[in-house]
Amino acid sequence: MTSRRNIELKARCADLARAAKAAESLGAVAQGVLVQTDTYFRVPHGRLKLREISGGEGGERAELIRYDRPDHADFRASDYDVIPVADPVTMKSALRRALGIRGEVHKRRNLYLRHNVRIHLDDVQSLGTFIEFEAVMNEGEDDAQSLERLRILREAMQIRDEDRVAQSYSDLLNL
């Protein structure tokens, strides 16, 4: 399996409705609302989570996501693998016994797409509201062009330097 890559940015957002209007004004297309539970497992390197999803085009589904990403507040590259999971209950039980669970993150995500960028407007239980951009680097996608798209979104959504977040939601929850 070949790892995939994206370039991302996360920031606190006090007004998700305003952020949604800004995304739509730039031509981003709403993809629906996803309710997600991410269960993080203890691993020696990177992060490993089982994501259980309801909503959106796929209905109920789950995927195992392994990723490595530096913790800094600027645009950052993330290398990851996504594996569909047919039986999340059994998978979670097996991984819990083998690795142990760090904790769970519960969120409601409004998803928008613009070019190769996924725009997540997240309401995270016990943390608050956030914007997350992920420029998915598929074959033919250029880093410079993707970074420019991310900069345009950051400016349109008025993301200030002090609102940027370096950590994952699991780290912010001290899981």
C-alpha positions, 0 to 999 in steps of 0.5 A: 500500500502506498501512503497518501499525502495532504497539506493541512491547517487547523484553526479555532473558529468562533463563527462556523456559519460565517466560515460556511458563507466564506467557503461558499462565496469562493465556490466551495461545494457543500458535501453534507454533515458528518457525525464522526467518532475517532477512537485513538489507539496507543502506538509507538510512532505517529497516530492510529485511529478508527473513524466511525462515520454517519451521514454524507453520501456513504451512510454508516461506515468506518475506516482505520487511519494511520498518519504521521504529521508534525505538530506545528501551527502553520501549513503542514504535510501529513502522510497517511493511510486510510483502510475501509473497515467492514466490522468496526466493533470487532476492529475496535475490540481487537485494537483495544486488546492489542494496543490500548485506547488513548481516548475518543473524539466526537465531532460534527463536521460540515464538509465542503470541497473546493478544488483538491481542498477538503474544508471541515467546519468542525464542532468538537465535543468538549473543545469547541469549533474549528476550521480544518483545511486538507489539500489532498495531494493526488497525482498531478496536484502541485504543492505550490498550487495547493499552498496558494489555494490554502492561503486564499481560504485562510484569508477569506475565512479571516484565520488569524495566526493566534487561532491556528492550532498545532495539535490534533483534537486528541492532543487538545483533549489530553487523550 
